[in-house]
Amino acid sequence: MFRRKIDRILSEGEGKQLAWLAGLALALFLVLVLLGSFWALGWTEILNLYLDPGSYPLEAKQGSQGSLNFFSLLIAFGGILVLNALTVSAFSNVFDNISEKYRKGERRYKLKNHILILGGGQQLLDMLKALRVSPDFDGKDIVVMTSSDVEVLRDKIETAIDDKRFCSRVIWYRGERDNEDDLRSACVPAASRIYLIGEDDEEAHDSVSVSATGLLRALCAGDGPAIPCFVTLEMHSSMDVFNYLPAEKGSRLQVEIINAS
């Protein structure tokens, strides 16, 4: 169980891995200080060897005993192993972990006054092209949250648009539009406008979008500017059902229904 826990910590990267590395480095240093007391080595001498293994020959000459020289070599080797090799490995894993999360749409950011698009359906490409040429949205961040494969969809969109500057403004999130936690992570109350388009080939496209609209209304409750929200529904009957839903009192969300058919 302990081994599995250590493996999980080392594979997680980011803060936990760095904290584990710092704890390991400190623990090893304290053990070396304790052992150094047998040879009357001060903690400053041990720290010097620990942080700078290259000073080993100089420090070793200060002791006449072979065991002391061996202990000095052990300190230097510990410094090389923990502070050099493991540190490089830890930071490398951190950056790899961040990069992988970004590619998969798992990274989250604090955003404000952004455009939020919920869904990666066929309307997405035309919508992004329209936002690209509209002066009203110039410079604004655009968040696309989709339940589909982010890497595949991003490559498809960026190839079709072929505008590196504009594509750098598009932030990709992996998430469900009817999941409250996912919506919160997209900073819904701080968005300037929301497009709820859904995904392609969904069996319950309209019901999921109606449910998502209810969550959006609740999240946008309170004081502040109105947030236009354009909801795409596929069936006329869904529009009738939507009109009978009770409105969220005090919500800033201004919903407009768009029929996709």
Backbone bond lengths (Angstrom), bond angles and torsions (degrees), N, CA, C in turn:
res aa  C-N    CA-C-N  psi(-1)  N-CA   C-N-CA  omega(-1)  CA-C   N-CA-C  phi
1 M - - - 1.467 - - 1.524 111.08 -
2 F 1.351 116.12 -42.54 1.462 119.99 -179.97 1.517 110.58 -64.16
3 R 1.339 115.92 -41.44 1.462 120.02 -179.86 1.524 110.54 -63.54
4 R 1.345 116.93 -41.05 1.460 120.51 179.79 1.530 110.73 -65.06
5 K 1.332 116.15 -37.18 1.465 120.35 179.07 1.521 110.86 -65.52
6 I 1.326 116.63 -42.07 1.469 120.68 178.63 1.522 110.34 -64.20
7 D 1.336 117.15 -42.58 1.469 120.72 178.72 1.521 110.92 -60.89
8 R 1.338 116.94 -40.06 1.461 120.34 -179.45 1.524 110.67 -66.31
9 I 1.338 116.12 -42.12 1.468 120.00 179.18 1.520 110.73 -62.22
10 L 1.329 116.57 -44.52 1.462 120.26 -177.78 1.522 111.99 -68.88
11 S 1.317 117.42 -26.29 1.463 120.26 -179.26 1.519 112.46 -86.28
12 E 1.338 117.65 -14.80 1.459 119.96 -176.49 1.515 112.45 -77.58
13 G 1.333 116.82 -29.83 1.461 119.53 179.83 1.505 111.94 68.92
14 E 1.361 116.20 -165.34 1.448 125.29 178.20 1.523 110.58 54.19
15 G 1.347 117.83 -139.99 1.453 122.00 -169.88 1.512 114.08 -62.55
16 K 1.340 117.88 -41.76 1.457 120.34 -175.98 1.520 111.51 -63.91
17 Q 1.325 116.39 -40.95 1.458 118.80 -178.95 1.521 111.10 -67.74
18 L 1.329 117.26 -41.07 1.458 120.37 178.73 1.520 110.97 -66.26
19 A 1.342 117.34 -38.36 1.463 120.79 177.75 1.526 110.28 -64.59
20 W 1.337 116.44 -40.77 1.463 120.68 177.24 1.524 110.86 -62.62
21 L 1.311 117.72 -42.41 1.458 121.90 179.06 1.521 111.10 -63.71
22 A 1.338 116.96 -44.01 1.465 120.88 179.26 1.523 110.68 -62.53
23 G 1.344 116.26 -41.43 1.462 120.01 178.58 1.515 111.92 -64.43
24 L 1.331 116.88 -40.88 1.459 121.30 178.76 1.523 111.15 -64.44
25 A 1.340 116.70 -43.21 1.467 120.79 179.99 1.524 110.87 -63.39
26 L 1.342 116.80 -41.96 1.464 120.76 179.74 1.521 111.20 -67.65
27 A 1.335 117.08 -42.25 1.462 120.83 -179.58 1.527 110.90 -62.84
28 L 1.329 116.98 -43.47 1.461 120.47 179.13 1.522 111.00 -63.92
29 F 1.333 116.52 -40.02 1.463 119.97 179.10 1.528 110.89 -62.97
30 L 1.331 117.51 -42.67 1.468 120.91 -179.95 1.524 111.19 -64.62
31 V 1.333 116.89 -38.71 1.465 120.59 177.07 1.524 110.41 -63.83
32 L 1.320 116.87 -42.28 1.468 120.81 179.26 1.525 111.32 -65.66
33 V 1.325 117.27 -37.72 1.469 120.44 176.83 1.520 110.22 -63.53
34 L 1.342 116.30 -41.70 1.465 120.52 178.92 1.522 111.15 -63.35
35 L 1.334 117.25 -45.32 1.463 120.64 178.41 1.523 111.50 -67.12
36 G 1.329 116.68 -33.77 1.459 120.20 -179.09 1.510 113.72 -65.03
37 S 1.332 116.89 -19.45 1.468 119.69 179.78 1.525 111.59 -65.68
38 F 1.338 117.65 -23.27 1.465 120.51 178.68 1.528 111.29 -68.59
39 W 1.329 116.75 -25.27 1.466 120.69 178.42 1.528 111.60 -109.60
40 A 1.305 115.78 14.83 1.470 121.78 179.66 1.525 111.61 57.82
41 L 1.323 115.79 36.06 1.458 120.37 176.25 1.526 109.21 -87.65
42 G 1.321 116.96 127.81 1.459 120.85 178.18 1.521 111.43 -75.21
43 W 1.331 115.11 159.55 1.467 118.75 -177.78 1.525 111.74 -66.45
44 T 1.358 116.31 -26.22 1.466 118.59 179.18 1.528 111.19 -69.68
45 E 1.347 116.30 -36.51 1.466 119.49 177.41 1.533 110.68 -66.94
46 I 1.326 115.04 -41.47 1.465 119.40 178.95 1.524 110.56 -66.04
47 L 1.337 116.07 -41.58 1.462 120.01 179.43 1.526 111.08 -62.81
48 N 1.338 116.37 -37.68 1.460 120.61 179.26 1.525 111.08 -61.41
49 L 1.342 116.23 -44.99 1.461 120.40 178.21 1.529 111.56 -69.56
50 Y 1.323 115.45 -36.73 1.470 121.16 -176.70 1.522 111.27 -66.09
51 L 1.333 115.43 -42.80 1.462 119.82 -178.47 1.521 112.66 -84.33
52 D 1.330 116.19 -27.12 1.465 120.34 -177.75 1.524 109.56 -131.63
53 P 1.328 118.31 79.50 1.466 121.27 -178.78 1.522 112.95 -57.96
54 G 1.324 117.50 -21.56 1.457 120.30 179.82 1.513 113.60 -66.12
55 S 1.337 117.84 -15.17 1.464 120.68 179.05 1.522 111.90 -86.71
56 Y 1.332 117.91 5.79 1.470 121.20 -176.73 1.527 114.17 -53.97
57 P 1.330 121.78 -48.80 1.471 119.79 -178.06 1.523 112.63 -57.81
58 L 1.346 117.27 -38.41 1.459 120.47 -179.04 1.516 111.15 -68.53
59 E 1.329 116.01 -44.53 1.453 119.46 -179.47 1.524 110.99 -67.79
60 A 1.325 116.79 -37.11 1.457 120.31 -176.78 1.517 111.62 -64.78
61 K 1.326 119.00 -33.35 1.458 122.10 -177.68 1.516 112.14 -68.18
62 Q 1.320 117.29 -18.08 1.455 119.73 -178.73 1.526 111.18 -71.88
63 G 1.311 118.42 -21.70 1.460 121.35 179.93 1.515 110.44 -104.22
64 S 1.320 115.42 142.19 1.459 119.40 -179.70 1.518 111.90 -95.03
65 Q 1.343 116.49 -12.39 1.448 119.69 -177.18 1.528 110.20 -90.39
66 G 1.330 115.27 141.13 1.455 119.14 178.56 1.508 112.66 -64.07
67 S 1.345 116.25 -35.29 1.463 119.48 179.78 1.519 111.30 -63.99
68 L 1.336 116.78 -35.50 1.461 120.42 178.38 1.523 110.34 -66.55
69 N 1.333 115.93 -42.08 1.463 119.37 177.72 1.533 111.22 -61.93
70 F 1.337 115.24 -39.26 1.466 118.76 178.07 1.531 110.78 -66.03
71 F 1.337 116.34 -40.84 1.465 119.82 179.26 1.532 110.42 -64.41
72 S 1.332 116.69 -38.58 1.464 120.09 176.98 1.524 110.92 -63.15
73 L 1.340 115.56 -39.25 1.462 119.66 176.84 1.529 110.65 -64.28
74 L 1.346 116.04 -37.92 1.464 121.01 178.90 1.530 110.87 -63.52
75 I 1.333 116.54 -40.82 1.469 120.74 178.00 1.527 110.14 -62.47
76 A 1.337 115.45 -46.85 1.464 119.82 -179.15 1.527 110.94 -61.49
77 F 1.344 116.14 -41.92 1.462 119.72 179.62 1.531 110.83 -65.24
78 G 1.338 116.46 -39.51 1.465 120.26 177.50 1.514 111.66 -61.83
79 G 1.340 116.38 -39.84 1.459 120.07 177.90 1.515 112.22 -64.66
80 I 1.348 115.35 -40.97 1.468 119.36 178.63 1.526 110.67 -63.40
81 L 1.340 115.85 -44.50 1.461 120.77 -175.73 1.524 112.18 -67.49
82 V 1.336 116.18 -49.79 1.466 120.19 -172.97 1.518 112.21 -81.62
83 L 1.329 116.34 -51.06 1.460 119.65 -171.80 1.522 113.46 -82.55
84 N 1.295 118.10 -19.76 1.464 119.84 179.42 1.531 111.97 -104.55
85 A 1.332 115.78 -67.56 1.465 119.67 -174.43 1.522 112.55 -62.22
86 L 1.348 116.87 -50.38 1.461 119.30 -177.25 1.520 112.21 -69.12
87 T 1.338 116.55 -34.17 1.466 118.71 178.92 1.523 110.96 -64.52
88 V 1.328 116.22 -45.95 1.466 119.86 178.06 1.523 110.29 -60.70
89 S 1.342 116.54 -43.24 1.458 120.76 -179.91 1.521 111.36 -64.00
90 A 1.351 116.36 -41.99 1.466 120.21 -178.55 1.519 111.29 -63.62
91 F 1.329 116.72 -48.58 1.463 119.67 -179.55 1.529 111.19 -64.86
92 S 1.326 116.35 -36.36 1.461 119.40 177.66 1.523 110.60 -63.00
93 N 1.338 116.45 -42.91 1.461 120.45 178.91 1.517 111.60 -66.28
94 V 1.341 116.84 -36.73 1.465 120.89 178.64 1.521 110.05 -60.64
95 F 1.330 116.11 -49.30 1.464 119.96 -178.57 1.529 111.27 -65.86
96 D 1.335 116.47 -38.49 1.465 119.55 177.44 1.519 110.59 -64.13
97 N 1.337 115.32 -40.04 1.461 120.30 -179.65 1.521 111.34 -64.91
98 I 1.335 116.07 -44.42 1.466 120.38 178.83 1.526 110.43 -63.44
99 S 1.333 115.87 -43.82 1.463 120.47 -179.62 1.524 111.45 -61.44
100 E 1.336 116.44 -42.59 1.463 120.09 -179.48 1.526 111.07 -66.28
101 K 1.333 116.78 -41.87 1.467 120.21 178.79 1.524 111.13 -63.72
102 Y 1.334 115.78 -38.15 1.466 119.16 178.77 1.525 110.61 -64.20
103 R 1.323 116.63 -45.63 1.466 120.27 -178.71 1.526 111.71 -62.56
104 K 1.326 116.30 -33.98 1.463 120.44 -177.97 1.526 113.14 -89.19
105 G 1.334 117.35 -0.78 1.455 120.25 178.47 1.514 113.97 78.30
106 E 1.327 117.52 25.29 1.460 121.13 -177.82 1.525 113.19 -99.18
107 R 1.309 118.23 -7.23 1.462 121.53 176.10 1.528 109.52 -80.75
108 R 1.337 116.54 145.57 1.455 121.25 179.85 1.528 109.40 -126.56
109 Y 1.339 115.45 148.96 1.458 121.24 -175.66 1.527 110.29 -134.12
110 K 1.317 115.50 154.56 1.457 121.65 175.31 1.522 108.00 -82.83
111 L 1.327 116.58 114.70 1.462 120.99 -174.06 1.521 111.13 -124.12
112 K 1.331 114.52 157.44 1.466 121.05 178.73 1.524 108.98 -150.19
113 N 1.331 115.46 140.77 1.464 122.10 177.65 1.528 112.08 59.81
114 H 1.301 116.30 32.99 1.461 121.47 -178.85 1.527 110.47 -96.62
115 I 1.322 115.55 168.21 1.459 122.31 175.08 1.525 107.37 -100.93
116 L 1.319 115.85 127.06 1.466 120.69 -176.62 1.529 109.99 -111.83
117 I 1.322 115.47 122.84 1.465 121.76 177.11 1.524 107.78 -114.00
118 L 1.322 116.14 119.29 1.458 121.44 -178.05 1.522 109.34 -102.76
119 G 1.314 115.62 105.09 1.454 121.11 -179.10 1.515 112.03 122.76
120 G 1.319 115.10 153.38 1.464 120.38 179.64 1.509 111.92 -122.83
121 G 1.333 116.33 33.81 1.459 121.27 -178.28 1.515 113.62 -71.21
122 Q 1.334 115.57 -175.73 1.457 121.47 -173.27 1.531 113.00 -64.81
123 Q 1.329 117.85 -20.27 1.461 120.44 178.52 1.526 112.56 -72.71
124 L 1.329 116.33 -18.10 1.461 120.28 -171.33 1.522 112.70 -58.41
125 L 1.320 118.09 -47.34 1.462 121.13 -176.28 1.522 111.40 -59.97
126 D 1.334 117.34 -49.28 1.466 120.33 179.52 1.525 111.21 -63.44
127 M 1.319 116.65 -36.05 1.459 120.53 179.42 1.528 111.06 -65.00
128 L 1.325 116.57 -44.46 1.463 120.38 179.11 1.527 111.14 -66.15
129 K 1.318 116.81 -37.88 1.466 119.61 176.94 1.522 111.05 -62.34
130 A 1.337 117.02 -39.18 1.465 120.80 178.66 1.526 111.06 -67.73
131 L 1.323 117.00 -40.65 1.466 120.81 178.41 1.527 110.92 -65.76
132 R 1.312 115.91 -33.05 1.465 121.09 -178.10 1.524 112.04 -63.06
133 V 1.333 117.46 -37.27 1.469 120.64 -175.24 1.527 112.58 -98.23
134 S 1.326 117.32 -4.78 1.466 119.96 -178.50 1.527 110.66 -83.76
135 P 1.337 118.58 123.35 1.466 120.47 178.74 1.523 112.64 -67.89
136 D 1.338 117.66 -20.61 1.465 120.82 -179.18 1.523 112.21 -67.37
137 F 1.322 116.91 -23.54 1.461 120.39 -176.36 1.526 112.39 -115.28
138 D 1.302 116.28 14.98 1.464 120.56 -178.20 1.528 110.57 -63.74
139 G 1.311 116.95 127.38 1.453 122.16 177.41 1.514 115.17 86.55
140 K 1.327 118.38 -7.81 1.462 120.25 -178.85 1.526 110.81 -81.25
141 D 1.331 114.90 143.85 1.460 119.47 174.06 1.521 109.42 -71.11
142 I 1.320 115.61 144.68 1.461 121.88 179.25 1.525 107.91 -123.04
143 V 1.318 116.38 120.92 1.463 121.35 179.46 1.524 109.10 -104.89
144 V 1.317 116.12 125.72 1.465 121.90 175.42 1.522 107.70 -112.34
145 M 1.331 116.22 115.19 1.466 120.48 176.47 1.525 108.86 -106.43
146 T 1.309 115.93 123.92 1.462 120.96 -176.87 1.517 110.34 -138.69
147 S 1.319 115.85 151.97 1.462 120.88 175.94 1.526 111.35 -92.45
148 S 1.313 117.09 -3.86 1.466 120.91 179.09 1.525 110.25 -85.18
149 D 1.315 116.72 -179.23 1.462 122.06 -179.14 1.528 109.42 -68.51
150 V 1.330 116.40 113.29 1.464 121.13 -175.46 1.518 111.74 -64.07
151 E 1.321 117.44 -42.76 1.462 120.35 -177.14 1.527 111.70 -62.19
152 V 1.321 116.27 -43.18 1.470 120.44 179.88 1.520 110.65 -66.37
153 L 1.331 116.53 -45.90 1.463 120.59 -177.84 1.524 111.23 -66.57
154 R 1.324 117.58 -40.83 1.464 120.66 179.02 1.525 110.96 -61.60
155 D 1.329 116.51 -46.80 1.466 120.07 179.32 1.529 111.27 -60.00
156 K 1.313 116.34 -40.79 1.463 120.86 -179.91 1.525 111.06 -63.94
157 I 1.333 116.68 -46.00 1.465 121.60 -178.10 1.524 111.03 -67.80
158 E 1.330 117.06 -46.09 1.464 120.39 -177.47 1.527 111.46 -65.66
159 T 1.319 117.28 -34.61 1.466 120.42 176.89 1.522 110.71 -66.86
160 A 1.333 116.18 -40.49 1.465 120.59 -178.10 1.524 112.00 -71.49
161 I 1.332 117.69 -38.24 1.470 120.99 -177.70 1.522 111.46 -80.78
162 D 1.328 116.62 -41.06 1.466 122.11 177.28 1.531 111.89 54.74
163 D 1.323 115.75 50.26 1.467 121.80 177.47 1.528 107.13 -141.72
164 K 1.321 115.74 96.90 1.457 120.86 -173.83 1.522 111.90 -61.47
165 R 1.323 117.00 -39.94 1.469 120.82 -178.77 1.527 110.76 -63.46
166 F 1.330 116.96 -45.94 1.460 119.82 179.71 1.527 110.82 -67.69
167 C 1.315 117.45 -43.75 1.464 120.89 -177.87 1.527 112.28 -62.72
168 S 1.332 116.70 -25.89 1.463 119.35 177.74 1.521 111.80 -69.35
169 R 1.337 117.09 -17.66 1.463 121.47 177.71 1.520 112.38 -84.67
170 V 1.323 116.62 -13.85 1.466 121.09 -177.38 1.528 109.30 -88.81
171 I 1.322 115.74 122.07 1.460 122.55 179.44 1.523 108.10 -106.47
172 W 1.315 116.13 128.80 1.465 120.74 -174.58 1.521 110.66 -104.77
173 Y 1.330 115.47 128.13 1.460 122.23 177.04 1.530 109.56 -119.45
174 R 1.307 115.73 139.60 1.466 120.73 170.80 1.524 107.15 -95.31
175 G 1.334 117.02 121.03 1.453 119.59 -178.71 1.517 112.18 -177.23
176 E 1.326 115.17 169.08 1.459 122.26 179.13 1.523 109.19 -101.09
177 R 1.315 116.92 134.17 1.458 119.66 -176.14 1.529 113.26 -73.31
178 D 1.331 117.25 -15.73 1.459 119.88 177.20 1.528 111.97 -105.66
179 N 1.327 116.48 20.78 1.460 122.36 176.38 1.526 108.61 -106.97
180 E 1.321 116.79 119.61 1.465 120.56 -174.04 1.524 112.28 -61.50
181 D 1.325 117.40 -41.57 1.465 120.20 -179.69 1.526 111.32 -63.62
182 D 1.327 116.83 -40.73 1.466 120.14 177.90 1.524 110.85 -64.09
183 L 1.328 116.54 -40.29 1.468 120.14 179.05 1.523 110.86 -66.07
184 R 1.314 116.66 -41.30 1.473 119.73 177.68 1.525 111.16 -60.54
185 S 1.334 115.87 -38.61 1.466 119.63 -178.48 1.521 112.04 -66.65
186 A 1.340 116.85 -17.73 1.467 121.11 178.90 1.524 112.14 -92.14
187 C 1.332 117.18 9.57 1.475 122.45 177.34 1.533 111.17 54.74
188 V 1.321 116.07 50.76 1.468 121.74 -177.07 1.526 113.28 -54.64
189 P 1.345 120.14 -47.71 1.474 119.69 -176.94 1.526 113.99 -63.37
190 A 1.338 117.24 -18.88 1.468 120.79 -178.49 1.524 112.90 -97.50
191 A 1.334 117.72 0.80 1.469 121.02 -178.48 1.524 111.11 -73.21
192 S 1.328 116.34 151.30 1.466 120.72 177.48 1.524 111.13 -86.50
193 R 1.334 117.03 -30.79 1.462 121.67 172.57 1.517 109.06 -161.92
194 I 1.337 114.88 158.42 1.461 120.98 -174.59 1.527 109.49 -130.99
195 Y 1.323 115.29 135.30 1.466 121.63 173.15 1.527 107.79 -116.37
196 L 1.331 116.11 121.43 1.460 120.78 -179.72 1.529 107.76 -109.50
197 I 1.333 115.89 97.12 1.468 119.84 -173.74 1.522 113.01 -107.31
198 G 1.322 118.41 -23.84 1.453 121.28 179.52 1.521 113.37 79.13
199 E 1.323 114.96 -171.80 1.460 121.96 -176.88 1.532 110.48 -108.50
200 D 1.309 116.21 165.50 1.465 121.35 176.20 1.528 110.54 -77.71
201 D 1.325 115.84 148.52 1.471 122.95 172.66 1.527 112.90 56.76
202 E 1.318 116.43 40.49 1.460 120.69 175.17 1.534 109.83 -90.48
203 E 1.309 116.50 133.42 1.462 120.20 179.04 1.532 111.28 -70.14
204 A 1.320 116.44 -34.66 1.468 120.63 -177.21 1.526 110.11 -119.77
205 H 1.324 116.13 45.30 1.463 121.09 -175.93 1.521 112.08 -53.72
206 D 1.319 117.35 -52.49 1.463 120.40 -173.76 1.522 112.43 -69.05
207 S 1.329 117.07 -41.98 1.464 119.43 -179.20 1.526 111.43 -65.10
208 V 1.335 116.55 -37.08 1.467 120.10 176.96 1.523 110.35 -66.30
209 S 1.328 116.79 -41.00 1.464 120.37 -179.81 1.524 111.72 -68.14
210 V 1.338 116.86 -37.67 1.466 120.15 176.82 1.527 110.27 -64.51
211 S 1.332 116.26 -42.94 1.463 120.55 176.93 1.523 111.02 -62.12
212 A 1.336 116.22 -41.58 1.466 120.73 179.05 1.521 111.24 -63.89
213 T 1.327 116.93 -37.04 1.466 120.50 179.23 1.520 110.95 -63.29
214 G 1.330 116.73 -39.16 1.457 120.20 176.51 1.522 112.05 -61.83
215 L 1.320 116.56 -41.45 1.466 120.38 177.52 1.527 110.99 -65.47
216 L 1.319 116.64 -41.06 1.465 120.80 179.57 1.523 110.80 -62.70
217 R 1.319 116.83 -41.37 1.461 120.23 178.51 1.524 111.28 -61.21
218 A 1.313 115.99 -42.66 1.461 119.91 179.81 1.526 111.51 -66.47
219 L 1.325 116.71 -40.31 1.464 120.46 -179.31 1.526 112.08 -68.58
220 C 1.324 117.02 -26.78 1.468 121.29 -177.40 1.527 112.41 -95.29
221 A 1.317 117.18 15.77 1.459 120.26 178.02 1.525 109.95 -71.19
222 G 1.332 116.23 148.91 1.457 120.65 178.67 1.514 112.36 114.69
223 D 1.322 114.82 -177.24 1.459 120.84 -177.95 1.525 110.97 -79.20
224 G 1.325 114.62 155.49 1.456 120.25 178.14 1.509 111.09 138.11
225 P 1.321 116.54 177.00 1.472 120.29 -179.79 1.521 111.78 -68.30
226 A 1.328 115.04 153.32 1.461 120.44 177.56 1.528 110.39 -66.97
227 I 1.328 115.66 146.85 1.464 121.55 179.56 1.525 108.75 -117.56
228 P 1.329 118.58 107.38 1.472 120.47 177.06 1.528 110.40 -64.43
229 C 1.321 115.89 135.67 1.461 121.05 179.73 1.523 109.04 -133.64
230 F 1.317 116.56 119.67 1.461 122.25 -177.69 1.528 108.62 -106.00
231 V 1.326 115.69 115.13 1.465 122.03 -174.39 1.526 109.84 -107.90
232 T 1.319 116.37 124.73 1.463 121.77 178.64 1.524 110.09 -93.66
233 L 1.333 116.24 121.16 1.463 122.22 175.08 1.524 108.90 -118.50
234 E 1.317 116.47 146.35 1.463 121.06 -173.84 1.526 113.25 -92.35
235 M 1.331 117.72 -26.61 1.463 121.11 -174.12 1.528 111.22 -118.82
236 H 1.332 115.90 142.63 1.463 120.83 178.87 1.527 111.24 -63.86
237 S 1.319 116.75 -34.16 1.463 119.81 179.51 1.523 111.41 -63.53
238 S 1.324 116.69 -32.65 1.465 120.24 177.87 1.520 110.70 -66.60
239 M 1.309 116.56 -35.07 1.459 120.54 177.69 1.524 110.64 -65.29
240 D 1.337 116.76 -38.45 1.462 120.15 177.72 1.523 110.86 -64.92
241 V 1.328 115.99 -42.84 1.465 120.21 178.09 1.522 110.46 -62.71
242 F 1.312 115.87 -42.25 1.461 120.29 -178.33 1.530 111.36 -61.35
243 N 1.313 117.01 -38.39 1.466 120.65 -177.72 1.519 112.70 -66.07
244 Y 1.336 116.99 -21.42 1.457 120.54 -179.96 1.531 112.67 -90.14
245 L 1.305 116.92 -6.96 1.463 119.62 -179.66 1.522 110.32 -70.95
246 P 1.340 117.58 139.36 1.470 119.93 178.46 1.523 110.89 -68.68
247 A 1.311 116.15 138.88 1.463 120.57 179.83 1.525 110.13 -79.23
248 E 1.314 115.80 148.00 1.461 121.90 177.48 1.523 108.58 -77.75
249 K 1.327 115.89 118.86 1.461 119.62 -178.83 1.527 110.34 -67.31
250 G 1.321 115.40 133.94 1.458 119.96 177.66 1.513 114.55 78.25
251 S 1.337 117.71 7.97 1.459 119.72 179.82 1.527 110.46 -80.24
252 R 1.321 115.98 140.99 1.464 121.49 179.15 1.528 112.08 -86.67
253 L 1.328 116.19 -4.42 1.461 120.53 -176.62 1.529 110.47 -76.36
254 Q 1.310 116.25 123.68 1.466 122.03 176.87 1.528 108.08 -107.97
255 V 1.328 115.52 104.11 1.460 121.46 -171.44 1.521 111.23 -91.03
256 E 1.321 114.84 134.49 1.464 121.98 173.13 1.522 107.98 -128.17
257 I 1.330 116.11 126.16 1.460 120.96 -177.11 1.525 110.39 -88.69
258 I 1.328 115.33 135.47 1.462 122.06 176.94 1.520 108.10 -121.17
259 N 1.315 116.13 128.41 1.463 120.87 179.17 1.525 109.24 -88.32
260 A 1.330 115.90 122.43 1.468 120.40 -177.04 1.518 112.53 -79.37
261 S 1.343 118.47 -19.54 1.464 120.45 -176.09 1.514 111.74 -84.99
